[in-house]
Amino acid sequence: MDANDCVDVIAGGGGGYGDPLERDPEAVRQDVIEGYVSLDHARSDYGVVIAPETFEIDAEATKTARRRG
């Protein structure tokens, strides 16, 4: 790089506002479908459990995951 060069970095799934465990599960599901967030990170970072075959949210498992924090 040279002096005065600019670099833009765009990354999905990072640096939101607020507690990730309070994020709308449907928004997390859409991020998984669009490839921004993996199924594993949906569960570990957002406490949202999604079936890999159907991309349906498992409401009971999500409640449990969010309680454990």
N, CA, C and O atoms as a Tinker XYZ file with bonds, in Angstrom:
   276  protein
     1  N      0.837000   -1.176000    0.000000    73     2
     2  CA     0.000000    0.000000    0.000000    64     1     3
     3  C      0.880000    1.237000    0.000000    63     2     4     5
     4  O      2.008000    1.232000    0.493000    81     3
     5  N      0.334000    2.276000   -0.561000    73     3     6
     6  CA     1.023000    3.558000   -0.599000    64     5     7
     7  C      0.332000    4.551000    0.326000    63     6     8     9
     8  O     -0.802000    4.335000    0.755000    81     7
     9  N      1.024000    5.627000    0.621000    73     7    10
    10  CA     0.442000    6.695000    1.435000    64     9    11
    11  C     -0.861000    7.164000    0.795000    63    10    12    13
    12  O     -0.956000    7.274000   -0.428000    81    11
    13  N     -1.852000    7.435000    1.617000    73    11    14
    14  CA    -3.167000    7.924000    1.209000    64    13    15
    15  C     -4.051000    6.866000    0.546000    63    14    16    17
    16  O     -5.155000    7.187000    0.105000    81    15
    17  N     -3.596000    5.617000    0.466000    73    15    18
    18  CA    -4.466000    4.547000   -0.016000    64    17    19
    19  C     -5.551000    4.275000    1.029000    63    18    20    21
    20  O     -5.329000    4.473000    2.223000    81    19
    21  N     -6.699000    3.831000    0.585000    73    19    22
    22  CA    -7.811000    3.490000    1.470000    64    21    23
    23  C     -8.140000    2.019000    1.323000    63    22    24    25
    24  O     -8.031000    1.439000    0.242000    81    23
    25  N     -8.541000    1.438000    2.421000    73    23    26
    26  CA    -8.972000    0.041000    2.422000    64    25    27
    27  C    -10.329000   -0.027000    3.119000    63    26    28    29
    28  O    -10.490000    0.492000    4.223000    81    27
    29  N    -11.298000   -0.664000    2.474000    73    27    30
    30  CA   -12.598000   -0.911000    3.080000    64    29    31
    31  C    -12.688000   -2.385000    3.410000    63    30    32    33
    32  O    -12.347000   -3.236000    2.589000    81    31
    33  N    -13.144000   -2.683000    4.603000    73    31    34
    34  CA   -13.347000   -4.067000    5.019000    64    33    35
    35  C    -14.812000   -4.223000    5.394000    63    34    36    37
    36  O    -15.332000   -3.485000    6.231000    81    35
    37  N    -15.470000   -5.187000    4.769000    73    35    38
    38  CA   -16.869000   -5.462000    5.058000    64    37    39
    39  C    -16.954000   -6.902000    5.538000    63    38    40    41
    40  O    -16.528000   -7.828000    4.848000    81    39
    41  N    -17.514000   -7.076000    6.740000    73    39    42
    42  CA   -17.609000   -8.412000    7.312000    64    41    43
    43  C    -19.009000   -8.649000    7.845000    63    42    44    45
    44  O    -19.576000   -7.796000    8.529000    81    43
    45  N    -19.560000   -9.799000    7.535000    73    43    46
    46  CA   -20.881000  -10.154000    8.040000    64    45    47
    47  C    -20.821000  -10.747000    9.427000    63    46    48    49
    48  O    -19.818000  -11.338000    9.826000    81    47
    49  N    -21.918000  -10.580000   10.165000    73    47    50
    50  CA   -22.042000  -11.210000   11.469000    64    49    51
    51  C    -21.277000  -10.557000   12.592000    63    50    52    53
    52  O    -21.145000  -11.150000   13.663000    81    51
    53  N    -20.775000   -9.377000   12.393000    73    51    54
    54  CA   -19.976000   -8.780000   13.457000    64    53    55
    55  C    -20.447000   -7.432000   13.908000    63    54    56    57
    56  O    -21.025000   -6.663000   13.139000    81    55
    57  N    -20.194000   -7.151000   15.162000    73    55    58
    58  CA   -20.326000   -5.816000   15.709000    64    57    59
    59  C    -21.705000   -5.196000   15.678000    63    58    60    61
    60  O    -21.856000   -4.065000   15.217000    81    59
    61  N    -22.692000   -5.887000   16.143000    73    59    62
    62  CA   -24.024000   -5.296000   16.207000    64    61    63
    63  C    -24.215000   -4.480000   17.468000    63    62    64    65
    64  O    -23.275000   -4.283000   18.238000    81    63
    65  N    -25.425000   -4.008000   17.676000    73    63    66
    66  CA   -25.761000   -3.229000   18.857000    64    65    67
    67  C    -26.660000   -4.067000   19.759000    63    66    68    69
    68  O    -27.629000   -4.668000   19.294000    81    67
    69  N    -26.343000   -4.105000   21.030000    73    67    70
    70  CA   -27.180000   -4.809000   21.987000    64    69    71
    71  C    -26.740000   -6.243000   22.232000    63    70    72    73
    72  O    -25.769000   -6.733000   21.655000    81    71
    73  N    -27.485000   -6.891000   23.104000    73    71    74
    74  CA   -27.212000   -8.266000   23.500000    64    73    75
    75  C    -27.594000   -9.219000   22.367000    63    74    76    77
    76  O    -28.749000   -9.233000   21.941000    81    75
    77  N    -26.642000  -10.015000   21.874000    73    75    78
    78  CA   -26.951000  -10.934000   20.776000    64    77    79
    79  C    -28.048000  -11.945000   21.134000    63    78    80    81
    80  O    -28.751000  -12.430000   20.247000    81    79
    81  N    -28.201000  -12.263000   22.418000    73    79    82
    82  CA   -29.221000  -13.215000   22.831000    64    81    83
    83  C    -30.623000  -12.621000   22.771000    63    82    84    85
    84  O    -31.608000  -13.343000   22.929000    81    83
    85  N    -30.724000  -11.317000   22.546000    73    83    86
    86  CA   -32.022000  -10.663000   22.408000    64    85    87
    87  C    -32.380000  -10.373000   20.950000    63    86    88    89
    88  O    -33.425000   -9.790000   20.664000    81    87
    89  N    -31.505000  -10.783000   20.035000    73    87    90
    90  CA   -31.781000  -10.551000   18.614000    64    89    91
    91  C    -32.954000  -11.405000   18.149000    63    90    92    93
    92  O    -33.110000  -12.547000   18.580000    81    91
    93  N    -33.762000  -10.855000   17.286000    73    91    94
    94  CA   -34.919000  -11.566000   16.755000    64    93    95
    95  C    -34.468000  -12.882000   16.107000    63    94    96    97
    96  O    -33.672000  -12.864000   15.168000    81    95
    97  N    -34.965000  -14.016000   16.594000    73    95    98
    98  CA   -34.559000  -15.303000   16.017000    64    97    99
    99  C    -34.793000  -15.393000   14.507000    63    98   100   101
   100  O    -34.015000  -16.034000   13.801000    81    99
   101  N    -35.842000  -14.766000   14.012000    73    99   102
   102  CA   -36.108000  -14.803000   12.571000    64   101   103
   103  C    -35.017000  -14.064000   11.791000    63   102   104   105
   104  O    -34.652000  -14.481000   10.692000    81   103
   105  N    -34.500000  -12.978000   12.350000    73   103   106
   106  CA   -33.403000  -12.255000   11.697000    64   105   107
   107  C    -32.144000  -13.121000   11.654000    63   106   108   109
   108  O    -31.416000  -13.118000   10.661000    81   107
   109  N    -31.892000  -13.863000   12.733000    73   107   110
   110  CA   -30.747000  -14.785000   12.759000    64   109   111
   111  C    -30.951000  -15.875000   11.711000    63   110   112   113
   112  O    -30.019000  -16.226000   10.987000    81   111
   113  N    -32.160000  -16.406000   11.631000    73   111   114
   114  CA   -32.483000  -17.444000   10.641000    64   113   115
   115  C    -32.209000  -16.938000    9.228000    63   114   116   117
   116  O    -31.621000  -17.656000    8.418000    81   115
   117  N    -32.622000  -15.728000    8.928000    73   115   118
   118  CA   -32.381000  -15.157000    7.600000    64   117   119
   119  C    -30.888000  -15.012000    7.329000    63   118   120   121
   120  O    -30.434000  -15.251000    6.210000    81   119
   121  N    -30.118000  -14.617000    8.354000    73   119   122
   122  CA   -28.664000  -14.517000    8.181000    64   121   123
   123  C    -28.049000  -15.876000    7.889000    63   122   124   125
   124  O    -27.097000  -15.972000    7.114000    81   123
   125  N    -28.584000  -16.933000    8.505000    73   123   126
   126  CA   -28.091000  -18.288000    8.222000    64   125   127
   127  C    -28.421000  -18.669000    6.777000    63   126   128   129
   128  O    -27.559000  -19.167000    6.053000    81   127
   129  N    -29.650000  -18.439000    6.366000    73   127   130
   130  CA   -30.069000  -18.777000    5.006000    64   129   131
   131  C    -29.223000  -18.043000    3.972000    63   130   132   133
   132  O    -28.868000  -18.609000    2.938000    81   131
   133  N    -28.902000  -16.782000    4.254000    73   131   134
   134  CA   -28.126000  -15.969000    3.302000    64   133   135
   135  C    -26.622000  -16.207000    3.406000    63   134   136   137
   136  O    -25.849000  -15.630000    2.642000    81   135
   137  N    -26.204000  -17.053000    4.347000    73   135   138
   138  CA   -24.793000  -17.417000    4.450000    64   137   139
   139  C    -23.931000  -16.463000    5.260000    63   138   140   141
   140  O    -22.705000  -16.563000    5.220000    81   139
   141  N    -24.545000  -15.534000    5.998000    73   139   142
   142  CA   -23.775000  -14.593000    6.811000    64   141   143
   143  C    -23.357000  -15.196000    8.140000    63   142   144   145
   144  O    -22.329000  -14.817000    8.701000    81   143
   145  N    -24.150000  -16.136000    8.647000    73   143   146
   146  CA   -23.912000  -16.757000    9.943000    64   145   147
   147  C    -24.081000  -18.266000    9.775000    63   146   148   149
   148  O    -25.014000  -18.720000    9.114000    81   147
   149  N    -23.181000  -19.036000   10.372000    73   147   150
   150  CA   -23.304000  -20.494000   10.293000    64   149   151
   151  C    -24.334000  -20.991000   11.307000    63   150   152   153
   152  O    -24.698000  -20.277000   12.241000    81   151
   153  N    -24.792000  -22.212000   11.108000    73   151   154
   154  CA   -25.705000  -22.831000   12.066000    64   153   155
   155  C    -25.073000  -22.895000   13.454000    63   154   156   157
   156  O    -25.743000  -22.631000   14.452000    81   155
   157  N    -23.793000  -23.242000   13.523000    73   155   158
   158  CA   -23.101000  -23.327000   14.808000    64   157   159
   159  C    -23.035000  -21.970000   15.502000    63   158   160   161
   160  O    -23.244000  -21.881000   16.712000    81   159
   161  N    -22.747000  -20.920000   14.747000    73   159   162
   162  CA   -22.663000  -19.584000   15.353000    64   161   163
   163  C    -24.042000  -19.026000   15.688000    63   162   164   165
   164  O    -24.172000  -18.228000   16.616000    81   163
   165  N    -25.061000  -19.426000   14.957000    73   163   166
   166  CA   -26.426000  -19.022000   15.315000    64   165   167
   167  C    -26.730000  -19.514000   16.725000    63   166   168   169
   168  O    -27.330000  -18.805000   17.533000    81   167
   169  N    -26.308000  -20.728000   16.999000    73   167   170
   170  CA   -26.557000  -21.309000   18.324000    64   169   171
   171  C    -25.621000  -20.728000   19.382000    63   170   172   173
   172  O    -26.078000  -20.312000   20.447000    81   171
   173  N    -24.325000  -20.693000   19.102000    73   171   174
   174  CA   -23.365000  -20.274000   20.133000    64   173   175
   175  C    -23.362000  -18.767000   20.372000    63   174   176   177
   176  O    -23.179000  -18.331000   21.509000    81   175
   177  N    -23.558000  -17.969000   19.335000    73   175   178
   178  CA   -23.484000  -16.511000   19.488000    64   177   179
   179  C    -24.835000  -15.865000   19.758000    63   178   180   181
   180  O    -24.916000  -14.876000   20.487000    81   179
   181  N    -25.894000  -16.417000   19.174000    73   179   182
   182  CA   -27.218000  -15.798000   19.273000    64   181   183
   183  C    -28.230000  -16.649000   20.044000    63   182   184   185
   184  O    -29.342000  -16.194000   20.313000    81   183
   185  N    -27.853000  -17.875000   20.399000    73   183   186
   186  CA   -28.766000  -18.746000   21.125000    64   185   187
   187  C    -29.971000  -19.155000   20.311000    63   186   188   189
   188  O    -31.044000  -19.388000   20.868000    81   187
   189  N    -29.814000  -19.247000   18.994000    73   187   190
   190  CA   -30.920000  -19.631000   18.114000    64   189   191
   191  C    -30.587000  -20.993000   17.508000    63   190   192   193
   192  O    -29.573000  -21.157000   16.830000    81   191
   193  N    -31.461000  -21.962000   17.765000    73   191   194
   194  CA   -31.243000  -23.323000   17.274000    64   193   195
   195  C    -32.086000  -23.515000   16.017000    63   194   196   197
   196  O    -33.307000  -23.364000   16.033000    81   195
   197  N    -31.397000  -23.850000   14.930000    73   195   198
   198  CA   -32.037000  -23.961000   13.618000    64   197   199
   199  C    -31.771000  -25.354000   13.050000    63   198   200   201
   200  O    -30.638000  -25.836000   13.071000    81   199
   201  N    -32.821000  -25.994000   12.544000    73   199   202
   202  CA   -32.682000  -27.315000   11.932000    64   201   203
   203  C    -31.921000  -27.187000   10.613000    63   202   204   205
   204  O    -32.306000  -26.390000    9.756000    81   203
   205  N    -30.856000  -27.951000   10.440000    73   203   206
   206  CA   -30.052000  -27.820000    9.221000    64   205   207
   207  C    -30.774000  -28.247000    7.950000    63   206   208   209
   208  O    -30.457000  -27.751000    6.868000    81   207
   209  N    -31.740000  -29.160000    8.059000    73   207   210
   210  CA   -32.428000  -29.662000    6.873000    64   209   211
   211  C    -33.489000  -28.690000    6.356000    63   210   212   213
   212  O    -33.680000  -28.544000    5.149000    81   211
   213  N    -34.174000  -28.026000    7.293000    73   211   214
   214  CA   -35.323000  -27.199000    6.921000    64   213   215
   215  C    -35.147000  -25.713000    7.202000    63   214   216   217
   216  O    -35.929000  -24.890000    6.728000    81   215
   217  N    -34.124000  -25.376000    7.967000    73   215   218
   218  CA   -33.881000  -24.001000    8.422000    64   217   219
   219  C    -35.025000  -23.463000    9.282000    63   218   220   221
   220  O    -35.227000  -22.252000    9.376000    81   219
   221  N    -35.774000  -24.384000    9.911000    73   219   222
   222  CA   -36.816000  -23.979000   10.848000    64   221   223
   223  C    -36.188000  -23.736000   12.214000    63   222   224   225
   224  O    -35.249000  -24.428000   12.607000    81   223
   225  N    -36.713000  -22.752000   12.931000    73   223   226
   226  CA   -36.234000  -22.449000   14.269000    64   225   227
   227  C    -36.870000  -23.436000   15.243000    63   226   228   229
   228  O    -38.084000  -23.639000   15.228000    81   227
   229  N    -36.049000  -24.042000   16.084000    73   227   230
   230  CA   -36.540000  -24.905000   17.152000    64   229   231
   231  C    -36.783000  -24.003000   18.361000    63   230   232   233
   232  O    -35.848000  -23.647000   19.077000    81   231
   233  N    -38.047000  -23.638000   18.581000    73   231   234
   234  CA   -38.398000  -22.654000   19.603000    64   233   235
   235  C    -38.002000  -23.110000   21.007000    63   234   236   237
   236  O    -37.453000  -22.322000   21.777000    81   235
   237  N    -38.270000  -24.356000   21.347000    73   235   238
   238  CA   -37.947000  -24.849000   22.694000    64   237   239
   239  C    -36.442000  -24.897000   22.922000    63   238   240   241
   240  O    -35.954000  -24.479000   23.972000    81   239
   241  N    -35.713000  -25.403000   21.940000    73   239   242
   242  CA   -34.249000  -25.477000   22.069000    64   241   243
   243  C    -33.647000  -24.070000   22.111000    63   242   244   245
   244  O    -32.645000  -23.844000   22.789000    81   243
   245  N    -34.246000  -23.140000   21.398000    73   243   246
   246  CA   -33.774000  -21.749000   21.422000    64   245   247
   247  C    -33.995000  -21.144000   22.804000    63   246   248   249
   248  O    -33.110000  -20.469000   23.330000    81   247
   249  N    -35.160000  -21.376000   23.397000    73   247   250
   250  CA   -35.414000  -20.877000   24.766000    64   249   251
   251  C    -34.371000  -21.418000   25.737000    63   250   252   253
   252  O    -33.835000  -20.680000   26.563000    81   251
   253  N    -34.091000  -22.713000   25.627000    73   251   254
   254  CA   -33.110000  -23.339000   26.504000    64   253   255
   255  C    -31.720000  -22.746000   26.283000    63   254   256   257
   256  O    -31.019000  -22.425000   27.242000    81   255
   257  N    -31.327000  -22.603000   25.031000    73   255   258
   258  CA   -29.997000  -22.056000   24.717000    64   257   259
   259  C    -29.857000  -20.628000   25.222000    63   258   260   261
   260  O    -28.791000  -20.244000   25.704000    81   259
   261  N    -30.906000  -19.849000   25.120000    73   259   262
   262  CA   -30.862000  -18.446000   25.559000    64   261   263
   263  C    -30.859000  -18.343000   27.086000    63   262   264   265
   264  O    -30.288000  -17.399000   27.632000    81   263
   265  N    -31.474000  -19.279000   27.774000    73   263   266
   266  CA   -31.439000  -19.279000   29.243000    64   265   267
   267  C    -30.034000  -19.563000   29.748000    63   266   268   269
   268  O    -29.599000  -19.001000   30.753000    81   267
   269  N    -29.330000  -20.440000   29.045000    73   267   270
   270  CA   -27.972000  -20.807000   29.454000    64   269   271
   271  C    -26.984000  -19.681000   29.194000    63   270   272   273
   272  O    -25.958000  -19.558000   29.863000    81   271
   273  N    -27.333000  -18.836000   28.172000    73   271   274
   274  CA   -26.502000  -17.690000   27.819000    64   273   275
   275  C    -25.155000  -18.086000   27.422000    63   274   276
   276  O    -24.332000  -17.233000   27.094000    81   275
